[in-house]
Amino acid sequence: MRDLNPALKGGRLAPDAYHKNFSDLHPPLDRHEAAVEADRCYFCYDAPCMTACPTAIDIPLFIRQISTDNPLGAAKTILDQNIFGGMCARVCPTETLCEEACVRNTAEEKPVEIGLLQRYATDAAMDENRQFYTRAHETGKRVAVVGAGPAGLACAHRLAMAGHDVIVLEAKDKAGGLNEYGLAAYKTVDDFAQKEIEYLLEIGGIEIRGEQMLGRDYTLGELRRDYDAVFLGIGLGGVNELGVPGEDLAGCENAVDFIAAIRQADDLAEITVGSHVVVLGGGMTAIDAAVQSKLLGAEEVTLCYRRGPDAMGASKFEQELAASRGVFIRHYLAPKEILGEDGKVAGVLFEHTEVRDGKLVSTGETGVIAADHVLKAIGQTFVAEHLEGLKLEHGRIAIDAEGRTSLPDVWAGGDCVKKGEDLTVTSVAQGRDAAISINHVLAGEAPLATAVA
């Protein structure tokens, strides 16, 4: 529940301003624009953009298909590797993945806009509800998937293709995970997350059960008893705390809760925001919270990070986006206390930092930034409860290259494991690959053996 400062309020803007401010960040290409952009591709042999894509989409092939006016063929090429190709086209940091690797990405040229071309193709398939996949003959095998985020649903879809019955157990009332609750609203407009899930479920054989929480409604042991295999895509259930005085003041909240409230709002004018907002953190969540605070009508938004710009988790593009929306980004500031007045946030006390001999240290100088709203975006944490018998590694579930855990009939993927970056596209790849491994075992093509000792 959001802990609100009475100074926070909604309706800071004229009604039409909300629609304008939260319109599509990257408007889609039309047919002519897609053809022109596709013609910029060199269709490289052994293309570096493919290597940079965590799901290994054949990017030159799908762009060539667009160039020959075959967007549905391009969509199948994409979805063969990434069933969440539509969402990834919208939210992937392409500027640090495929587009950064593009051979046209030089001082003289911009890279091919692979993300927009991917969206053009996948939107075409979804608009026509063109289904490319059918279920194999039913196997009689049942698989439990815990978590209806990108990893869990990618796993479920690939298992359904193989003819297995999949039950997806989701703690929240809606499926989608971070695609539904954790992304800036201007990145995925028109309820796209749910539309994509509906498209995915058309294959059949997948049942999603909402408000089913591991440890409360069922145990891992019960799943292992009742199903032929289990996939865990439980994400990161906790958030880091600052550990400084004043975190319990009204008006100090977690950025993930703020973003989720925006995503689930029927009327953005009802979302309360301060007039002077301070966001703490340097990752994508911090940027999303800061930009949306500004778009909701905050007079001043300051994002504070304890290190320099090169150390921020948010890409250079995201940092520039925030600056272009009027967010002040300040570096080398570490929060020491959330200051309050009458139980409400009044400001943040910071200590200046610097890097000496490769280590972050305090300079001893302090300063205060006035605020009536503080959003904490200093990272999410893995909650390791109710995972009896599972080995952990680096604070998350240990898996091998196929997603197998230390239990022979349990696989895992997504943010709950520490393999690659915590990105939607990485989660999709891990869910897909785990499903392939599970299917090999259920089909008797691989032994049911413990993967992680």
Solvent accessible surface area in square Angstrom, and as a share of the most:
residue,aa,sasa,rsa
1,M,229,1.02
2,R,45,0.16
3,D,67,0.35
4,L,74,0.37
5,N,3,0.01
6,P,108,0.68
7,A,49,0.38
8,L,11,0.05
9,K,111,0.47
10,G,26,0.25
11,G,44,0.43
12,R,56,0.20
13,L,52,0.26
14,A,65,0.50
15,P,116,0.73
16,D,121,0.63
17,A,27,0.21
18,Y,15,0.06
19,H,151,0.67
20,K,155,0.66
21,N,45,0.23
22,F,14,0.06
23,S,54,0.35
24,D,33,0.17
25,L,31,0.15
26,H,71,0.32
27,P,91,0.57
28,P,69,0.44
29,L,31,0.15
30,D,80,0.41
31,R,161,0.59
32,H,133,0.59
33,E,78,0.35
34,A,0,0.00
35,A,38,0.29
36,V,78,0.45
37,E,17,0.08
38,A,0,0.00
39,D,102,0.53
40,R,47,0.17
41,C,19,0.11
42,Y,126,0.48
43,F,53,0.22
44,C,38,0.23
45,Y,209,0.79
46,D,122,0.63
47,A,3,0.02
48,P,49,0.31
49,C,12,0.07
50,M,61,0.27
51,T,118,0.69
52,A,29,0.23
53,C,17,0.10
54,P,50,0.31
55,T,0,0.00
56,A,46,0.36
57,I,3,0.02
58,D,49,0.25
59,I,4,0.02
60,P,13,0.08
61,L,78,0.39
62,F,0,0.00
63,I,1,0.01
64,R,116,0.42
65,Q,36,0.16
66,I,6,0.03
67,S,37,0.24
68,T,93,0.54
69,D,76,0.39
70,N,62,0.32
71,P,27,0.17
72,L,35,0.17
73,G,18,0.18
74,A,0,0.00
75,A,0,0.00
76,K,82,0.35
77,T,17,0.10
78,I,0,0.00
79,L,9,0.05
80,D,49,0.25
81,Q,57,0.25
82,N,1,0.00
83,I,17,0.09
84,F,3,0.01
85,G,0,0.00
86,G,1,0.01
87,M,0,0.00
88,C,2,0.01
89,A,14,0.11
90,R,32,0.12
91,V,20,0.12
92,C,22,0.13
93,P,16,0.10
94,T,20,0.12
95,E,55,0.25
96,T,60,0.35
97,L,23,0.11
98,C,12,0.07
99,E,23,0.10
100,E,99,0.45
101,A,32,0.25
102,C,17,0.10
103,V,70,0.40
104,R,37,0.13
105,N,63,0.32
106,T,67,0.39
107,A,107,0.83
108,E,153,0.68
109,E,68,0.30
110,K,110,0.47
111,P,28,0.18
112,V,3,0.02
113,E,52,0.24
114,I,5,0.03
115,G,8,0.07
116,L,30,0.15
117,L,0,0.00
118,Q,14,0.06
119,R,19,0.07
120,Y,36,0.14
121,A,0,0.00
122,T,1,0.01
123,D,26,0.13
124,A,21,0.16
125,A,0,0.00
126,M,36,0.16
127,D,124,0.64
128,E,115,0.52
129,N,81,0.41
130,R,114,0.42
131,Q,65,0.29
132,F,38,0.16
133,Y,30,0.11
134,T,120,0.70
135,R,54,0.20
136,A,52,0.40
137,H,168,0.75
138,E,104,0.47
139,T,61,0.36
140,G,61,0.59
141,K,72,0.30
142,R,92,0.34
143,V,0,0.00
144,A,0,0.00
145,V,0,0.00
146,V,6,0.04
147,G,10,0.09
148,A,0,0.00
149,G,11,0.10
150,P,15,0.09
151,A,4,0.03
152,G,0,0.00
153,L,0,0.00
154,A,3,0.02
155,C,0,0.00
156,A,0,0.00
157,H,9,0.04
158,R,59,0.21
159,L,0,0.00
160,A,0,0.00
161,M,51,0.23
162,A,24,0.19
163,G,0,0.00
164,H,4,0.02
165,D,45,0.23
166,V,1,0.00
167,I,15,0.08
168,V,0,0.00
169,L,8,0.04
170,E,15,0.07
171,A,46,0.36
172,K,100,0.42
173,D,98,0.51
174,K,69,0.29
175,A,11,0.08
176,G,2,0.02
177,G,21,0.20
178,L,81,0.40
179,N,3,0.02
180,E,3,0.02
181,Y,27,0.10
182,G,18,0.17
183,L,27,0.13
184,A,0,0.00
185,A,17,0.13
186,Y,6,0.02
187,K,13,0.06
188,T,5,0.03
189,V,31,0.18
190,D,107,0.55
191,D,81,0.42
192,F,14,0.06
193,A,3,0.02
194,Q,31,0.14
195,K,100,0.42
196,E,3,0.01
197,I,6,0.03
198,E,111,0.50
199,Y,19,0.07
200,L,2,0.01
201,L,55,0.27
202,E,103,0.46
203,I,16,0.08
204,G,29,0.28
205,G,27,0.26
206,I,24,0.12
207,E,80,0.36
208,I,51,0.26
209,R,93,0.34
210,G,33,0.31
211,E,105,0.47
212,Q,57,0.25
213,M,82,0.37
214,L,23,0.11
215,G,31,0.30
216,R,146,0.53
217,D,64,0.33
218,Y,19,0.07
219,T,57,0.33
220,L,1,0.01
221,G,44,0.43
222,E,66,0.29
223,L,6,0.03
224,R,80,0.29
225,R,175,0.64
226,D,66,0.34
227,Y,27,0.10
228,D,60,0.31
229,A,1,0.01
230,V,0,0.00
231,F,0,0.00
232,L,0,0.00
233,G,11,0.10
234,I,51,0.26
235,G,20,0.19
236,L,31,0.15
237,G,64,0.62
238,G,16,0.15
239,V,47,0.27
240,N,53,0.27
241,E,102,0.46
242,L,31,0.16
243,G,70,0.67
244,V,27,0.16
245,P,86,0.54
246,G,18,0.17
247,E,34,0.15
248,D,123,0.64
249,L,29,0.14
250,A,21,0.16
251,G,0,0.00
252,C,6,0.04
253,E,12,0.05
254,N,29,0.15
255,A,0,0.00
256,V,34,0.20
257,D,56,0.29
258,F,0,0.00
259,I,1,0.00
260,A,24,0.19
261,A,28,0.21
262,I,3,0.02
263,R,35,0.13
264,Q,66,0.29
265,A,33,0.25
266,D,154,0.80
267,D,66,0.34
268,L,35,0.17
269,A,28,0.22
270,E,127,0.57
271,I,15,0.08
272,T,27,0.16
273,V,1,0.00
274,G,0,0.00
275,S,19,0.12
276,H,67,0.30
277,V,2,0.01
278,V,1,0.01
279,V,0,0.00
280,L,2,0.01
281,G,8,0.08
282,G,6,0.06
283,G,24,0.23
284,M,59,0.26
285,T,42,0.25
286,A,0,0.00
287,I,0,0.00
288,D,5,0.02
289,A,0,0.00
290,A,0,0.00
291,V,1,0.00
292,Q,0,0.00
293,S,0,0.00
294,K,53,0.23
295,L,16,0.08
296,L,3,0.01
297,G,15,0.15
298,A,5,0.04
299,E,116,0.52
300,E,64,0.29
301,V,0,0.00
302,T,7,0.04
303,L,0,0.00
304,C,3,0.02
305,Y,30,0.11
306,R,115,0.42
307,R,75,0.27
308,G,8,0.07
309,P,64,0.40
310,D,149,0.77
311,A,53,0.41
312,M,15,0.07
313,G,63,0.61
314,A,3,0.02
315,S,15,0.10
316,K,153,0.65
317,F,69,0.29
318,E,9,0.04
319,Q,27,0.12
320,E,93,0.42
321,L,13,0.07
322,A,0,0.00
323,A,61,0.47
324,S,79,0.51
325,R,93,0.34
326,G,31,0.30
327,V,7,0.04
328,F,117,0.49
329,I,42,0.22
330,R,108,0.39
331,H,53,0.24
332,Y,79,0.30
333,L,6,0.03
334,A,20,0.16
335,P,27,0.17
336,K,92,0.39
337,E,59,0.26
338,I,2,0.01
339,L,49,0.25
340,G,43,0.42
341,E,113,0.51
342,D,126,0.65
343,G,44,0.43
344,K,59,0.25
345,V,7,0.04
346,A,43,0.33
347,G,1,0.01
348,V,0,0.00
349,L,47,0.24
350,F,2,0.01
351,E,35,0.16
352,H,59,0.26
353,T,12,0.07
354,E,62,0.28
355,V,73,0.42
356,R,121,0.44
357,D,152,0.79
358,G,65,0.63
359,K,145,0.62
360,L,42,0.21
361,V,47,0.27
362,S,47,0.31
363,T,44,0.26
364,G,58,0.56
365,E,112,0.50
366,T,82,0.48
367,G,28,0.27
368,V,88,0.51
369,I,22,0.11
370,A,68,0.53
371,A,6,0.05
372,D,21,0.11
373,H,0,0.00
374,V,0,0.00
375,L,0,0.00
376,K,16,0.07
377,A,12,0.09
378,I,62,0.31
379,G,39,0.37
380,Q,57,0.25
381,T,48,0.28
382,F,30,0.12
383,V,65,0.37
384,A,50,0.39
385,E,107,0.48
386,H,80,0.36
387,L,14,0.07
388,E,108,0.48
389,G,61,0.58
390,L,18,0.09
391,K,94,0.40
392,L,71,0.35
393,E,70,0.31
394,H,152,0.68
395,G,49,0.48
396,R,31,0.11
397,I,2,0.01
398,A,1,0.01
399,I,13,0.07
400,D,33,0.17
401,A,105,0.81
402,E,82,0.37
403,G,5,0.04
404,R,55,0.20
405,T,0,0.00
406,S,18,0.11
407,L,22,0.11
408,P,41,0.26
409,D,20,0.10
410,V,0,0.00
411,W,2,0.01
412,A,0,0.00
413,G,0,0.00
414,G,8,0.07
415,D,19,0.10
416,C,0,0.00
417,V,2,0.01
418,K,97,0.41
419,K,85,0.36
420,G,61,0.59
421,E,112,0.50
422,D,67,0.35
423,L,35,0.17
424,T,21,0.12
425,V,4,0.02
426,T,16,0.09
427,S,10,0.06
428,V,1,0.01
429,A,8,0.06
430,Q,28,0.12
431,G,0,0.00
432,R,28,0.10
433,D,51,0.27
434,A,0,0.00
435,A,1,0.01
436,I,67,0.34
437,S,5,0.03
438,I,0,0.00
439,N,42,0.21
440,H,75,0.33
441,V,20,0.11
442,L,27,0.13
443,A,57,0.44
444,G,65,0.63
445,E,120,0.54
446,A,35,0.27
447,P,101,0.63
448,L,102,0.51
449,A,44,0.34
450,T,73,0.43
451,A,29,0.22
452,V,21,0.12
453,A,116,0.90
